[in-house]
């Protein structure tokens, strides 16, 4: 999985972005507002600072598929346990 890096933006971006790029999925966390000193500006600009991962779409689809399969297997196991205990 890709490394986390610190990023900045003037607007708060979604934690999970699967739509803005056809080739990349963006995961974001740890949002906080910071003041950013801009050259030539008297007042600091309010920015969002956060941690971001850029994951290739193919890798994300594979990860997401594997996670879904694991969740479905766990749910099926739980259903079988409940059915057994109900006997």
C-alpha positions as CSV (number, residue, x, y, z in Angstrom):
1,X,0.0,0.0,0.0
2,X,1.2,3.5,-0.8
3,X,3.0,5.7,1.8
4,X,1.1,8.5,3.6
5,X,2.3,12.1,2.8
6,X,1.4,15.5,4.2
7,X,-0.8,17.6,1.9
8,X,-2.5,21.0,2.0
9,X,-5.6,22.4,0.3
10,X,-7.8,25.5,0.7
11,X,-11.0,23.3,1.0
12,X,-11.6,20.1,2.9
13,X,-11.4,17.2,0.5
14,X,-13.3,13.9,1.0
15,X,-11.6,11.1,3.1
16,X,-12.0,8.7,0.2
17,X,-12.0,9.9,-3.4
18,X,-12.6,7.3,-6.0
19,X,-14.1,9.6,-8.6
20,X,-11.7,12.5,-9.4
21,X,-9.1,10.4,-11.2
22,X,-9.6,7.4,-13.6
23,X,-6.2,6.0,-12.5
24,X,-5.8,7.0,-8.8
25,X,-7.8,6.6,-5.6
26,X,-7.0,9.1,-2.8
27,X,-7.3,8.3,0.9
28,X,-7.1,11.1,3.4
29,X,-7.0,11.3,7.2
30,X,-6.0,13.5,10.2
31,X,-7.5,16.8,8.9
32,X,-6.7,20.0,10.7
33,X,-6.9,23.7,9.8
34,X,-3.7,25.7,9.7
35,X,-2.7,29.2,8.9
36,X,-0.5,29.5,5.8
37,X,1.7,32.6,5.3
38,X,1.5,33.5,1.6
39,X,4.1,35.8,0.0
40,X,2.7,39.2,-0.8
41,X,-0.4,38.7,1.3
42,X,-0.9,40.5,4.6
43,X,-3.2,38.0,6.2
44,X,-2.5,34.3,6.5
45,X,-4.6,32.0,4.5
46,X,-6.6,29.2,6.2
47,X,-5.6,25.8,4.8
48,X,-6.5,22.2,5.5
49,X,-3.5,20.0,6.3
50,X,-3.9,16.2,6.1
51,X,-2.3,12.9,5.4
52,X,-2.9,11.5,2.0
53,X,-2.3,8.2,0.1
54,X,-2.4,7.9,-3.7
55,X,-3.3,4.4,-4.6
56,X,-3.3,3.1,-8.2
57,X,-6.9,2.2,-9.2
58,X,-5.9,-1.4,-10.1
59,X,-4.3,-1.9,-6.6
60,X,-7.4,-0.3,-4.9
61,X,-9.8,-2.5,-6.8
62,X,-7.8,-5.6,-5.8
63,X,-7.6,-4.5,-2.2
64,X,-11.3,-3.6,-2.1
65,X,-12.3,-6.9,-3.6
66,X,-10.2,-8.9,-1.2
67,X,-11.6,-7.0,1.8
68,X,-15.2,-7.6,0.6
69,X,-14.5,-11.3,0.2
70,X,-13.1,-11.5,3.7
71,X,-16.1,-9.7,5.2
72,X,-18.6,-11.9,3.3
73,X,-16.8,-15.0,4.5
74,X,-16.9,-13.8,8.1
75,X,-20.6,-13.1,7.8
76,X,-21.3,-16.5,6.4
77,X,-19.3,-18.1,9.2
78,X,-21.3,-16.2,11.8
79,X,-24.6,-17.2,10.1
80,X,-23.5,-20.9,10.3
81,X,-22.5,-20.5,14.0
82,X,-25.9,-19.0,14.8
83,X,-27.7,-21.7,12.9
84,X,-25.8,-24.4,14.7
85,X,-26.5,-22.8,18.1
86,X,-30.2,-22.6,17.3
87,X,-30.5,-26.4,16.9
